[in-house]
């Protein structure tokens, strides 16, 4: 077994709490499938037979009773009250980890060719290989935004070599001063560095086993993304002399039984590079000396996805966007499944767009139109209703003559007769009165607050 796959499904969705207060984030419906289905399906497609899933008891129960997969799911539960980072979660399952590790977030939806990342990891004997994508702004309004500009998130500064594969620099804007400082040891080997500020971390990582060993002994690191990866990127350019000094100190450190050790303390003493093939590596590093590369025991690489679907569902806007994009993806992943479930009852099928999904046991009345929308199970959409660019979860009732546009309607909500809803989020169990006109509102209970 070359890799052990680990799916992280413990995050509570702090930026979309109105949705996750009633449904755990890994189970949020995207294209009428739970969010966690997408990374698990990706792993199953490339041949994994077993996956470790780190999650909560609520998600475990759903996976055991409702989820169908050919893979064996080794589910490790973490108490809901535990505020554990991704590195903490890896330490939790450390006894189970015997090989290199492939880590994915439960909110990743992508059609990436996974071998693109894995091949980088193999070919260059990398300590880390990760997936990033070019950022893209949605032109669609976010429900409840009330015309305000979306808060600009802090950017990552990512530096790569001329091939676009070797990861030379990575830091978040919040961690930088006014100046961008580049170590001289990097510039000596790579006089030209290509910097990106529009890349997004997809939270898919290949990690060497010794990196996990290092994490086990360095408990101050809690996050893979914000702490471990920047550390590894910096460490790969330690000078040869500093590496040698570290090797000289290793025995002394072991004798003193220090709890925190440098990453080089965990790399096995092996003078032979396990590169396959040798000439592929030589060609990739055209202007570099082989000696410099062979001394660089810590090596970080990135696959930048330029085309295709790659989204992390971490906000309401991204959740809406994912539901707009997945119908096309599902037609490729599950061609045997109909866009309209066979048990759904549709009065006028020609009024349902080819880009819409209709779940099981849903009823759509006479002269009702559904375009660019995802409708969940057991919904009742009465006569002369218009639904455009929306997500309706399960057991939603939309009464006669209503119009819904650009909105998310959560489980068991009721939209009464003649209501007009545009760019709103309607929380679970909420009721919109007859003939109401709602625009750019978040309509949830007092215990359901979120960051849009």
KEVEXTI-473121 format. One record per residue (C-alpha): x negated, y, z; residue number from 1. Coordinates in nm, 3 decimals. Layout:
@x=X; y=Y; z=Z; num=NUM
...
END
This chain:
@x=0.000; y=0.000; z=0.000; num=1
@x=-0.169; y=0.319; z=-0.124; num=2
@x=0.067; y=0.571; z=0.035; num=3
@x=0.320; y=0.579; z=0.313; num=4
@x=0.606; y=0.814; z=0.235; num=5
@x=0.746; y=1.038; z=0.508; num=6
@x=1.059; y=1.251; z=0.472; num=7
@x=1.093; y=1.535; z=0.723; num=8
@x=1.461; y=1.581; z=0.811; num=9
@x=1.454; y=1.748; z=1.152; num=10
@x=1.489; y=2.118; z=1.070; num=11
@x=1.818; y=2.267; z=1.188; num=12
@x=1.854; y=2.511; z=0.900; num=13
@x=1.807; y=2.824; z=1.111; num=14
@x=1.863; y=3.048; z=0.808; num=15
@x=2.200; y=2.897; z=0.719; num=16
@x=2.356; y=2.823; z=1.057; num=17
@x=2.716; y=2.879; z=0.950; num=18
@x=2.677; y=2.572; z=0.729; num=19
@x=2.463; y=2.361; z=0.962; num=20
@x=2.663; y=2.427; z=1.278; num=21
@x=2.917; y=2.169; z=1.164; num=22
@x=2.705; y=1.963; z=0.920; num=23
@x=2.337; y=1.874; z=0.982; num=24
@x=2.120; y=2.029; z=0.713; num=25
@x=2.002; y=1.695; z=0.565; num=26
@x=2.368; y=1.603; z=0.509; num=27
@x=2.480; y=1.930; z=0.345; num=28
@x=2.652; y=1.844; z=0.017; num=29
@x=2.465; y=1.941; z=-0.300; num=30
@x=2.635; y=1.818; z=-0.613; num=31
@x=2.855; y=1.601; z=-0.385; num=32
@x=2.551; y=1.417; z=-0.253; num=33
@x=2.380; y=1.476; z=0.083; num=34
@x=2.075; y=1.698; z=0.054; num=35
@x=1.840; y=1.423; z=0.179; num=36
@x=1.950; y=1.201; z=-0.111; num=37
@x=1.732; y=1.398; z=-0.352; num=38
@x=1.385; y=1.337; z=-0.200; num=39
@x=1.479; y=0.977; z=-0.120; num=40
@x=1.596; y=0.923; z=-0.477; num=41
@x=1.269; y=1.073; z=-0.606; num=42
@x=1.071; y=0.822; z=-0.400; num=43
@x=1.290; y=0.531; z=-0.507; num=44
@x=1.252; y=0.620; z=-0.875; num=45
@x=0.872; y=0.597; z=-0.858; num=46
@x=0.877; y=0.261; z=-0.683; num=47
@x=0.854; y=0.317; z=-0.309; num=48
@x=1.005; y=0.028; z=-0.116; num=49
@x=0.990; y=0.179; z=0.233; num=50
@x=1.016; y=0.535; z=0.366; num=51
@x=0.976; y=0.677; z=0.716; num=52
@x=1.251; y=0.932; z=0.786; num=53
@x=1.203; y=1.165; z=1.082; num=54
@x=1.541; y=1.302; z=1.182; num=55
@x=1.811; y=1.333; z=1.450; num=56
@x=2.066; y=1.080; z=1.575; num=57
@x=2.352; y=1.242; z=1.383; num=58
@x=2.166; y=1.205; z=1.055; num=59
@x=2.052; y=0.854; z=1.146; num=60
@x=2.412; y=0.747; z=1.197; num=61
@x=2.515; y=0.881; z=0.856; num=62
@x=2.218; y=0.722; z=0.681; num=63
@x=2.292; y=0.384; z=0.835; num=64
@x=2.665; y=0.386; z=0.759; num=65
@x=2.708; y=0.585; z=0.438; num=66
@x=2.377; y=0.595; z=0.253; num=67
@x=2.302; y=0.339; z=-0.017; num=68
@x=1.943; y=0.279; z=-0.125; num=69
@x=1.724; y=-0.014; z=-0.222; num=70
@x=1.444; y=0.116; z=-0.002; num=71
@x=1.396; y=0.024; z=0.361; num=72
@x=1.450; y=0.333; z=0.576; num=73
@x=1.238; y=0.336; z=0.890; num=74
@x=1.429; y=0.605; z=1.081; num=75
@x=1.256; y=0.776; z=1.372; num=76
@x=1.482; y=0.995; z=1.584; num=77
@x=1.373; y=1.313; z=1.756; num=78
@x=1.596; y=1.467; z=2.026; num=79
@x=1.798; y=1.765; z=1.904; num=80
@x=1.659; y=1.986; z=2.178; num=81
@x=1.298; y=1.922; z=2.077; num=82
@x=1.160; y=2.213; z=1.876; num=83
@x=0.900; y=2.020; z=1.680; num=84
@x=0.696; y=2.146; z=1.388; num=85
@x=0.603; y=1.929; z=1.091; num=86
@x=0.259; y=1.852; z=1.231; num=87
@x=0.419; y=1.760; z=1.565; num=88
@x=0.651; y=1.522; z=1.378; num=89
@x=0.358; y=1.348; z=1.208; num=90
@x=0.194; y=1.299; z=1.546; num=91
@x=0.519; y=1.145; z=1.669; num=92
@x=0.492; y=0.864; z=1.412; num=93
@x=0.112; y=0.836; z=1.417; num=94
@x=0.109; y=0.467; z=1.530; num=95
@x=0.304; y=0.379; z=1.214; num=96
@x=0.060; y=0.549; z=0.976; num=97
@x=-0.210; y=0.318; z=0.839; num=98
@x=-0.286; y=0.470; z=0.497; num=99
@x=-0.284; y=0.803; z=0.316; num=100
@x=0.048; y=0.986; z=0.350; num=101
@x=0.297; y=1.148; z=0.112; num=102
@x=0.508; y=1.403; z=0.302; num=103
@x=0.829; y=1.555; z=0.163; num=104
@x=1.085; y=1.792; z=0.309; num=105
@x=1.448; y=1.680; z=0.312; num=106
@x=1.553; y=2.004; z=0.139; num=107
@x=1.341; y=1.954; z=-0.174; num=108
@x=1.529; y=1.906; z=-0.500; num=109
@x=1.302; y=1.852; z=-0.798; num=110
@x=1.262; y=1.658; z=-1.120; num=111
@x=0.884; y=1.679; z=-1.101; num=112
@x=0.683; y=1.389; z=-1.238; num=113
@x=0.545; y=1.282; z=-0.900; num=114
@x=0.239; y=1.122; z=-1.059; num=115
@x=0.117; y=1.472; z=-1.153; num=116
@x=0.051; y=1.541; z=-0.784; num=117
@x=-0.063; y=1.191; z=-0.696; num=118
@x=-0.305; y=1.174; z=-0.990; num=119
@x=-0.479; y=1.490; z=-0.868; num=120
@x=-0.513; y=1.333; z=-0.525; num=121
@x=-0.660; y=1.014; z=-0.669; num=122
@x=-0.885; y=1.157; z=-0.937; num=123
@x=-1.067; y=1.401; z=-0.711; num=124
@x=-1.058; y=1.200; z=-0.390; num=125
@x=-0.875; y=1.498; z=-0.242; num=126
@x=-0.808; y=1.564; z=0.125; num=127
@x=-0.488; y=1.743; z=0.019; num=128
@x=-0.283; y=1.765; z=-0.300; num=129
@x=0.033; y=1.973; z=-0.294; num=130
@x=0.316; y=2.087; z=-0.519; num=131
@x=0.399; y=2.451; z=-0.587; num=132
@x=0.634; y=2.617; z=-0.830; num=133
@x=0.661; y=2.957; z=-0.988; num=134
@x=0.911; y=3.170; z=-0.798; num=135
@x=1.231; y=3.273; z=-0.966; num=136
@x=1.493; y=3.526; z=-0.863; num=137
@x=1.855; y=3.422; z=-0.894; num=138
@x=2.064; y=3.668; z=-1.091; num=139
@x=2.376; y=3.551; z=-0.909; num=140
@x=2.496; y=3.746; z=-0.602; num=141
@x=2.469; y=3.579; z=-0.264; num=142
@x=2.805; y=3.535; z=-0.085; num=143
@x=2.856; y=3.789; z=0.191; num=144
@x=2.565; y=4.008; z=0.090; num=145
@x=2.786; y=4.316; z=0.052; num=146
@x=2.577; y=4.464; z=-0.226; num=147
@x=2.266; y=4.499; z=-0.011; num=148
@x=1.932; y=4.410; z=-0.156; num=149
@x=1.801; y=4.077; z=-0.044; num=150
@x=1.523; y=4.097; z=0.213; num=151
@x=1.192; y=4.045; z=0.035; num=152
@x=1.012; y=3.752; z=0.190; num=153
@x=0.641; y=3.771; z=0.257; num=154
@x=0.433; y=3.628; z=-0.022; num=155
@x=0.164; y=3.367; z=-0.026; num=156
@x=-0.167; y=3.467; z=-0.183; num=157
@x=-0.288; y=3.159; z=-0.369; num=158
@x=-0.626; y=3.140; z=-0.539; num=159
@x=-0.714; y=2.866; z=-0.788; num=160
@x=-1.003; y=2.790; z=-1.022; num=161
@x=-0.998; y=2.826; z=-1.401; num=162
@x=-0.826; y=2.488; z=-1.440; num=163
@x=-0.543; y=2.596; z=-1.209; num=164
@x=-0.590; y=2.278; z=-1.004; num=165
@x=-0.852; y=2.341; z=-0.736; num=166
@x=-0.700; y=2.530; z=-0.444; num=167
@x=-0.959; y=2.788; z=-0.339; num=168
@x=-0.764; y=3.029; z=-0.121; num=169
@x=-0.426; y=3.032; z=0.052; num=170
@x=-0.291; y=3.280; z=0.303; num=171
@x=0.042; y=3.437; z=0.383; num=172
@x=0.083; y=3.810; z=0.346; num=173
@x=0.164; y=3.838; z=0.718; num=174
@x=-0.174; y=3.692; z=0.811; num=175
@x=-0.378; y=3.934; z=0.601; num=176
@x=-0.515; y=4.276; z=0.680; num=177
@x=-0.523; y=4.554; z=0.424; num=178
@x=-0.813; y=4.385; z=0.248; num=179
@x=-0.837; y=4.038; z=0.098; num=180
@x=-1.163; y=3.885; z=0.220; num=181
@x=-1.318; y=3.602; z=0.016; num=182
@x=-1.601; y=3.395; z=0.163; num=183
@x=-1.933; y=3.421; z=-0.018; num=184
@x=-1.962; y=3.043; z=-0.032; num=185
@x=-1.647; y=3.032; z=-0.246; num=186
@x=-1.767; y=3.300; z=-0.487; num=187
@x=-2.102; y=3.128; z=-0.530; num=188
@x=-1.931; y=2.819; z=-0.667; num=189
@x=-1.631; y=2.993; z=-0.831; num=190
@x=-1.721; y=3.345; z=-0.950; num=191
@x=-1.379; y=3.369; z=-1.117; num=192
@x=-1.072; y=3.303; z=-0.904; num=193
@x=-0.718; y=3.331; z=-1.038; num=194
@x=-0.482; y=3.473; z=-0.776; num=195
@x=-0.105; y=3.419; z=-0.770; num=196
@x=0.149; y=3.596; z=-0.551; num=197
@x=0.464; y=3.447; z=-0.703; num=198
@x=0.418; y=3.081; z=-0.614; num=199
@x=0.642; y=2.892; z=-0.373; num=200
@x=0.531; y=2.596; z=-0.163; num=201
@x=0.758; y=2.301; z=-0.244; num=202
@x=0.668; y=2.120; z=0.082; num=203
@x=0.541; y=1.807; z=-0.091; num=204
@x=0.195; y=1.701; z=0.028; num=205
@x=-0.045; y=1.411; z=-0.024; num=206
@x=-0.274; y=1.386; z=0.281; num=207
@x=-0.576; y=1.167; z=0.347; num=208
@x=-0.546; y=0.941; z=0.650; num=209
@x=-0.836; y=1.120; z=0.820; num=210
@x=-0.636; y=1.445; z=0.802; num=211
@x=-0.361; y=1.279; z=1.004; num=212
@x=-0.627; y=1.148; z=1.246; num=213
@x=-0.750; y=1.505; z=1.281; num=214
@x=-0.397; y=1.628; z=1.353; num=215
@x=-0.355; y=1.368; z=1.624; num=216
@x=-0.647; y=1.512; z=1.818; num=217
@x=-0.574; y=1.879; z=1.747; num=218
@x=-0.235; y=1.938; z=1.902; num=219
@x=-0.260; y=2.314; z=1.876; num=220
@x=-0.167; y=2.279; z=1.507; num=221
@x=0.212; y=2.253; z=1.487; num=222
@x=0.288; y=2.329; z=1.122; num=223
@x=0.154; y=2.161; z=0.808; num=224
@x=0.231; y=2.455; z=0.582; num=225
@x=0.131; y=2.757; z=0.789; num=226
@x=-0.157; y=2.612; z=0.991; num=227
@x=-0.299; y=2.285; z=0.856; num=228
@x=-0.317; y=2.372; z=0.486; num=229
@x=-0.491; y=2.711; z=0.531; num=230
@x=-0.735; y=2.537; z=0.767; num=231
@x=-0.818; y=2.266; z=0.512; num=232
@x=-0.858; y=2.520; z=0.232; num=233
@x=-1.104; y=2.721; z=0.441; num=234
@x=-1.298; y=2.414; z=0.556; num=235
@x=-1.366; y=2.281; z=0.207; num=236
@x=-1.610; y=2.566; z=0.151; num=237
@x=-1.817; y=2.533; z=0.464; num=238
@x=-2.181; y=2.552; z=0.359; num=239
@x=-2.387; y=2.235; z=0.341; num=240
@x=-2.597; y=2.349; z=0.634; num=241
@x=-2.293; y=2.408; z=0.853; num=242
@x=-2.164; y=2.064; z=0.762; num=243
@x=-2.499; y=1.916; z=0.856; num=244
@x=-2.496; y=2.102; z=1.186; num=245
@x=-2.151; y=1.962; z=1.249; num=246
@x=-2.274; y=1.609; z=1.177; num=247
@x=-2.563; y=1.662; z=1.418; num=248
@x=-2.322; y=1.770; z=1.689; num=249
@x=-2.073; y=1.488; z=1.635; num=250
@x=-2.230; y=1.241; z=1.873; num=251
@x=-2.267; y=1.506; z=2.140; num=252
@x=-1.903; y=1.606; z=2.100; num=253
@x=-1.791; y=1.246; z=2.132; num=254
@x=-1.991; y=1.203; z=2.448; num=255
@x=-1.828; y=1.508; z=2.600; num=256
@x=-1.487; y=1.372; z=2.493; num=257
@x=-1.368; y=1.703; z=2.361; num=258
@x=-1.001; y=1.705; z=2.273; num=259
@x=-1.037; y=1.930; z=1.968; num=260
@x=-1.278; y=1.829; z=1.690; num=261
@x=-1.367; y=1.968; z=1.349; num=262
@x=-1.213; y=1.799; z=1.043; num=263
@x=-1.556; y=1.668; z=0.940; num=264
@x=-1.566; y=1.457; z=1.255; num=265
@x=-1.287; y=1.245; z=1.108; num=266
@x=-1.427; y=1.185; z=0.761; num=267
@x=-1.590; y=0.845; z=0.739; num=268
@x=-1.962; y=0.847; z=0.675; num=269
@x=-1.965; y=0.730; z=0.316; num=270
@x=-2.219; y=0.860; z=0.068; num=271
@x=-2.036; y=0.716; z=-0.233; num=272
@x=-1.755; y=0.918; z=-0.384; num=273
@x=-1.441; y=0.722; z=-0.456; num=274
@x=-1.364; y=0.912; z=-0.774; num=275
@x=-1.178; y=0.747; z=-1.058; num=276
@x=-1.275; y=0.803; z=-1.320; num=277
@x=-1.615; y=0.970; z=-1.277; num=278
@x=-1.614; y=1.138; z=-1.619; num=279
@x=-1.268; y=1.288; z=-1.561; num=280
@x=-1.401; y=1.463; z=-1.254; num=281
@x=-1.716; y=1.574; z=-1.439; num=282
@x=-1.509; y=1.726; z=-1.719; num=283
@x=-1.279; y=1.903; z=-1.474; num=284
@x=-1.573; y=2.080; z=-1.309; num=285
@x=-1.738; y=2.201; z=-1.626; num=286
@x=-1.966; y=2.466; z=-1.481; num=287
@x=-2.025; y=2.317; z=-1.137; num=288
@x=-2.313; y=2.113; z=-1.014; num=289
@x=-2.231; y=1.754; z=-0.927; num=290
@x=-2.434; y=1.790; z=-0.609; num=291
@x=-2.215; y=2.079; z=-0.490; num=292
@x=-1.900; y=1.880; z=-0.552; num=293
@x=-2.030; y=1.565; z=-0.386; num=294
@x=-2.120; y=1.761; z=-0.072; num=295
@x=-1.771; y=1.911; z=-0.055; num=296
@x=-1.611; y=1.643; z=0.156; num=297
@x=-1.290; y=1.839; z=0.210; num=298
@x=-1.116; y=1.901; z=-0.123; num=299
@x=-0.777; y=2.066; z=-0.183; num=300
@x=-0.577; y=2.061; z=-0.506; num=301
@x=-0.243; y=2.196; z=-0.625; num=302
@x=-0.005; y=2.105; z=-0.906; num=303
@x=0.181; y=2.417; z=-1.017; num=304
@x=0.516; y=2.325; z=-1.170; num=305
@x=0.596; y=2.566; z=-1.453; num=306
@x=0.905; y=2.405; z=-1.601; num=307
@x=1.192; y=2.196; z=-1.473; num=308
@x=1.385; y=2.203; z=-1.147; num=309
@x=1.204; y=2.257; z=-0.820; num=310
@x=1.396; y=2.416; z=-0.536; num=311
@x=1.386; y=2.416; z=-0.157; num=312
@x=1.731; y=2.465; z=-0.008; num=313
@x=1.640; y=2.693; z=0.281; num=314
@x=1.888; y=2.981; z=0.249; num=315
@x=2.249; y=3.029; z=0.143; num=316
@x=2.139; y=3.180; z=-0.188; num=317
@x=1.917; y=2.883; z=-0.266; num=318
@x=2.193; y=2.646; z=-0.156; num=319
@x=2.434; y=2.806; z=-0.403; num=320
@x=2.170; y=2.800; z=-0.677; num=321
@x=2.097; y=2.431; z=-0.615; num=322
@x=2.466; y=2.346; z=-0.656; num=323
@x=2.470; y=2.535; z=-0.986; num=324
@x=2.171; y=2.344; z=-1.121; num=325
@x=2.221; y=1.988; z=-1.000; num=326
@x=2.511; y=1.884; z=-1.228; num=327
@x=2.267; y=1.872; z=-1.518; num=328
@x=2.008; y=1.691; z=-1.305; num=329
@x=2.261; y=1.434; z=-1.185; num=330
@x=2.367; y=1.358; z=-1.542; num=331
@x=2.007; y=1.244; z=-1.596; num=332
@x=1.950; y=1.072; z=-1.261; num=333
@x=2.290; y=0.901; z=-1.244; num=334
@x=2.417; y=0.871; z=-1.604; num=335
@x=2.655; y=0.598; z=-1.495; num=336
@x=2.844; y=0.839; z=-1.268; num=337
@x=3.121; y=1.051; z=-1.414; num=338
@x=3.125; y=1.427; z=-1.355; num=339
@x=3.488; y=1.383; z=-1.253; num=340
@x=3.532; y=1.099; z=-1.005; num=341
@x=3.771; y=0.829; z=-1.134; num=342
@x=3.996; y=0.867; z=-0.827; num=343
@x=4.043; y=1.241; z=-0.881; num=344
@x=4.382; y=1.351; z=-1.017; num=345
@x=4.351; y=1.636; z=-1.269; num=346
@x=4.664; y=1.778; z=-1.432; num=347
@x=4.481; y=1.955; z=-1.717; num=348
@x=4.137; y=1.808; z=-1.776; num=349
@x=4.058; y=2.049; z=-2.057; num=350
@x=4.060; y=2.330; z=-1.800; num=351
@x=3.772; y=2.169; z=-1.607; num=352
@x=3.436; y=2.279; z=-1.745; num=353
@x=3.174; y=2.025; z=-1.848; num=354
@x=2.938; y=2.191; z=-1.600; num=355
@x=3.161; y=2.114; z=-1.300; num=356
@x=3.175; y=1.821; z=-1.056; num=357
@x=3.495; y=1.688; z=-0.901; num=358
@x=3.471; y=1.454; z=-0.601; num=359
@x=3.681; y=1.148; z=-0.508; num=360
@x=4.049; y=1.176; z=-0.412; num=361
@x=4.068; y=1.543; z=-0.510; num=362
@x=4.384; y=1.675; z=-0.670; num=363
@x=4.394; y=1.963; z=-0.919; num=364
@x=4.734; y=2.106; z=-1.009; num=365
@x=4.892; y=2.229; z=-1.330; num=366
@x=4.722; y=2.514; z=-1.521; num=367
@x=4.434; y=2.531; z=-1.271; num=368
@x=4.092; y=2.620; z=-1.413; num=369
@x=3.756; y=2.507; z=-1.271; num=370
@x=3.434; y=2.640; z=-1.425; num=371
@x=3.068; y=2.603; z=-1.312; num=372
@x=3.177; y=2.468; z=-0.976; num=373
@x=3.129; y=2.173; z=-0.744; num=374
@x=3.445; y=2.043; z=-0.575; num=375
@x=3.408; y=1.793; z=-0.291; num=376
@x=3.626; y=1.499; z=-0.189; num=377
@x=3.990; y=1.503; z=-0.077; num=378
@x=4.049; y=1.864; z=-0.183; num=379
@x=4.394; y=1.988; z=-0.284; num=380
@x=4.389; y=2.258; z=-0.551; num=381
@x=4.744; y=2.355; z=-0.633; num=382
@x=4.896; y=2.507; z=-0.950; num=383
@x=4.756; y=2.812; z=-1.134; num=384
@x=4.436; y=2.833; z=-0.931; num=385
@x=4.112; y=2.972; z=-1.076; num=386
@x=3.780; y=2.851; z=-0.935; num=387
@x=3.464; y=2.990; z=-1.097; num=388
@x=3.100; y=2.951; z=-0.992; num=389
@x=3.194; y=2.810; z=-0.651; num=390
@x=3.121; y=2.533; z=-0.407; num=391
@x=3.417; y=2.375; z=-0.228; num=392
@x=3.319; y=2.118; z=0.030; num=393
@x=3.549; y=1.838; z=0.151; num=394
@x=3.921; y=1.854; z=0.239; num=395
@x=3.964; y=2.215; z=0.125; num=396
@x=4.318; y=2.333; z=0.044; num=397
@x=4.366; y=2.607; z=-0.216; num=398
@x=4.729; y=2.710; z=-0.252; num=399
@x=4.914; y=2.820; z=-0.564; num=400
@x=4.797; y=3.123; z=-0.760; num=401
@x=4.473; y=3.181; z=-0.572; num=402
@x=4.150; y=3.294; z=-0.735; num=403
@x=3.802; y=3.211; z=-0.599; num=404
@x=3.481; y=3.336; z=-0.757; num=405
@x=3.116; y=3.300; z=-0.655; num=406
@x=3.198; y=3.164; z=-0.309; num=407
@x=3.124; y=2.879; z=-0.070; num=408
@x=3.430; y=2.727; z=0.097; num=409
@x=3.337; y=2.488; z=0.379; num=410
@x=3.511; y=2.172; z=0.505; num=411
@x=3.880; y=2.187; z=0.599; num=412
@x=3.924; y=2.554; z=0.507; num=413
@x=4.264; y=2.669; z=0.379; num=414
@x=4.311; y=2.940; z=0.116; num=415
@x=4.675; y=3.043; z=0.124; num=416
@x=4.898; y=3.134; z=-0.169; num=417
@x=4.782; y=3.413; z=-0.398; num=418
@x=4.457; y=3.493; z=-0.217; num=419
@x=4.174; y=3.656; z=-0.411; num=420
@x=3.825; y=3.569; z=-0.287; num=421
@x=3.504; y=3.692; z=-0.447; num=422
@x=3.143; y=3.634; z=-0.335; num=423
@x=3.243; y=3.516; z=0.012; num=424
@x=3.142; y=3.243; z=0.250; num=425
@x=3.438; y=3.084; z=0.427; num=426
@x=3.334; y=2.870; z=0.722; num=427
@x=3.461; y=2.528; z=0.828; num=428
@x=3.827; y=2.524; z=0.932; num=429
@x=3.887; y=2.891; z=0.849; num=430
@x=4.218; y=3.007; z=0.703; num=431
@x=4.257; y=3.295; z=0.457; num=432
@x=4.603; y=3.448; z=0.470; num=433
@x=4.836; y=3.466; z=0.168; num=434
@x=4.764; y=3.739; z=-0.090; num=435
@x=4.452; y=3.849; z=0.097; num=436
@x=4.175; y=4.017; z=-0.102; num=437
@x=3.829; y=3.937; z=0.034; num=438
@x=3.503; y=4.044; z=-0.124; num=439
@x=3.140; y=4.003; z=-0.008; num=440
@x=3.236; y=3.874; z=0.335; num=441
@x=3.109; y=3.601; z=0.566; num=442
@x=3.421; y=3.460; z=0.730; num=443
@x=3.315; y=3.223; z=1.007; num=444
@x=3.376; y=3.157; z=1.374; num=445
@x=3.196; y=3.353; z=1.645; num=446
@x=2.954; y=3.065; z=1.701; num=447
@x=2.851; y=3.060; z=1.336; num=448
@x=2.598; y=3.329; z=1.253; num=449
@x=2.336; y=3.318; z=0.983; num=450
@x=2.053; y=3.497; z=0.809; num=451
@x=2.127; y=3.545; z=0.442; num=452
END
